[in-house]
Amino acid sequence: MSSASIRPTTLDGIKRLAKSIKREQSIQHVRALDVAAKQAGYENFRHATRGFENAKPGKSRYSVFISVYWRDRTAGGDGRETLTVLLTKPLDELLKPAQLANQRSLTGLRFEGPDHLARKYLVRSQSDARDAACQVARTLQFVDATQLSPS
């Protein structure tokens, strides 16, 4: 299995991924740590370690990834916007798949994994994709902070 599709959410996960990248690509462990940290959404391994150290003590933080795909027919381009949100509970404890249809910003999303939501349909531009991902992130943060969920 290729390690390109793996997205670690913990420092230990980054280290495990780095070991497999080191074996696959025959590179130094330090470089593999940086590659694994970039796959996790950080600039490099040092940035990742600082990010995990700055998490509030006593409160676990769970990463949730939000992906929105876009295609701009006028300018001719397409892509994906992915946003990472840190929450105090895992995604599957905050929302169930049936609840995604009950809130405006969550409509049209599907669970891609236990920590990943993706939009089912394309949006018109990259800025629209960014806006949609931010709306979902705000909704998830609200649900996490208030412990209220869509009916």
CORCORNOR-V713732 format. One record per residue. N is the residue number from 1. RES is the residue in three letters. SS is DSSP state (h for helix, s for strand, l for the rest). PHI is phi as a letter, one per 30 degrees, with the letter a starting at -180 (NA if undefined). OMEGA is omega in degrees with one decimal (NA if undefined). Layout:
N;RES;SS;PHI;OMEGA
N;RES;SS;PHI;OMEGA
This chain:
1;MET;l;NA;179.4
2;SER;l;d;179.8
3;SER;h;d;-178.3
4;ALA;h;d;-177.7
5;SER;h;c;-177.4
6;ILE;l;d;179.7
7;ARG;l;b;-175.7
8;PRO;l;d;-179.2
9;THR;l;c;177.9
10;THR;l;b;177.9
11;LEU;h;d;176.6
12;ASP;h;d;177.0
13;GLY;h;d;177.4
14;ILE;h;d;-180.0
15;LYS;h;d;178.1
16;ARG;h;d;179.0
17;LEU;h;d;179.6
18;ALA;h;d;178.2
19;LYS;h;d;179.9
20;SER;h;d;177.1
21;ILE;h;d;178.7
22;LYS;h;e;179.4
23;ARG;h;d;-176.9
24;GLU;h;d;-172.3
25;GLN;h;c;-179.1
26;SER;l;h;178.2
27;ILE;l;b;179.2
28;GLN;l;d;-177.9
29;HIS;h;d;180.0
30;VAL;h;d;178.5
31;ARG;h;d;178.6
32;ALA;h;d;176.3
33;LEU;h;d;178.1
34;ASP;h;d;179.2
35;VAL;h;d;179.9
36;ALA;h;d;178.6
37;ALA;h;d;177.2
38;LYS;h;d;176.8
39;GLN;h;d;178.9
40;ALA;l;d;176.7
41;GLY;l;j;178.6
42;TYR;l;c;-179.8
43;GLU;l;d;178.6
44;ASN;l;a;-175.9
45;PHE;h;d;179.0
46;ARG;h;d;177.3
47;HIS;h;d;179.2
48;ALA;h;d;-179.2
49;THR;h;d;176.6
50;ARG;h;d;179.3
51;GLY;h;d;179.4
52;PHE;h;d;177.3
53;GLU;h;d;-177.2
54;ASN;l;d;177.2
55;ALA;l;d;-176.7
56;LYS;l;d;179.1
57;PRO;l;d;178.5
58;GLY;l;i;179.0
59;LYS;l;c;176.0
60;SER;l;d;177.7
61;ARG;l;c;-179.8
62;TYR;s;c;178.1
63;SER;s;d;174.2
64;VAL;s;b;-178.1
65;PHE;s;c;-179.7
66;ILE;s;b;-179.1
67;SER;s;c;176.1
68;VAL;s;b;-178.9
69;TYR;s;c;-177.9
70;TRP;s;b;174.0
71;ARG;s;b;179.4
72;ASP;s;c;-176.6
73;ARG;l;d;-178.4
74;THR;l;d;-179.2
75;ALA;l;d;177.9
76;GLY;l;i;176.4
77;GLY;s;a;175.5
78;ASP;s;a;-179.4
79;GLY;s;l;-178.0
80;ARG;s;b;172.0
81;GLU;s;c;178.8
82;THR;s;b;-178.5
83;LEU;s;b;178.3
84;THR;s;c;179.2
85;VAL;s;b;176.0
86;LEU;s;c;-178.7
87;LEU;s;b;-178.9
88;THR;l;d;177.7
89;LYS;l;b;174.0
90;PRO;l;d;-176.9
91;LEU;h;e;-177.2
92;ASP;h;d;173.5
93;GLU;h;d;-179.9
94;LEU;h;d;-175.2
95;LEU;l;b;171.3
96;LYS;l;c;-178.3
97;PRO;h;e;-179.2
98;ALA;h;d;-178.6
99;GLN;h;d;-178.4
100;LEU;h;d;-179.1
101;ALA;h;d;-172.6
102;ASN;h;c;-179.5
103;GLN;l;b;-171.0
104;ARG;h;e;-176.8
105;SER;h;d;179.7
106;LEU;h;c;-180.0
107;THR;l;d;179.0
108;GLY;l;i;177.8
109;LEU;s;c;174.4
110;ARG;s;b;176.5
111;PHE;s;d;175.1
112;GLU;s;d;-179.7
113;GLY;s;a;-178.3
114;PRO;l;d;-179.2
115;ASP;l;b;-174.3
116;HIS;s;b;172.9
117;LEU;s;c;178.0
118;ALA;s;b;178.4
119;ARG;s;d;-177.9
120;LYS;l;d;-171.8
121;TYR;l;c;176.7
122;LEU;l;d;170.6
123;VAL;s;c;-169.2
124;ARG;l;d;-176.7
125;SER;l;a;179.9
126;GLN;h;d;179.8
127;SER;h;d;175.3
128;ASP;h;d;178.1
129;ALA;h;d;178.0
130;ARG;h;d;179.0
131;ASP;h;d;-179.8
132;ALA;h;d;179.3
133;ALA;h;d;178.8
134;CYS;h;d;176.8
135;GLN;h;d;178.7
136;VAL;h;d;-179.6
137;ALA;h;d;179.0
138;ARG;h;d;178.8
139;THR;h;d;179.3
140;LEU;h;d;178.5
141;GLN;h;d;177.3
142;PHE;h;d;179.4
143;VAL;h;d;-179.3
144;ASP;h;d;-176.5
145;ALA;h;d;-174.6
146;THR;h;c;-175.1
147;GLN;l;i;172.3
148;LEU;l;c;179.1
149;SER;l;b;177.9
150;PRO;l;e;-176.0
151;SER;l;d;NA
